[in-house]
Amino acid sequence: MQHSSELIHTMRQALETVMANVPADQSVFGLKAAVAECILKAAAHGQTSYDGLVASASDQLQAIVAMLT
């Protein structure tokens, strides 16, 4: 799947925002990659706004942390 450079930039910003809000005790190995995958899936399903991507990943954060620990 091809994404525009603008969307890629937006996805990167969303990833950095979500990761910056992760409490240190929840920052487990593999978390950033899993959050990035969540953002990519959201984009693939048509979610292309920064706020929407951040919300999608944030909503999944606890489940991702639980899965990785």
Secondary structure, 3 states (H helix, E strand, C coil): CCCCHHHHHHHHHHHHHHHHCCCHHHCCCCHHHHHHHHHHHHHHCCCCCHHHHHHHHHHHHHHHHHHHC
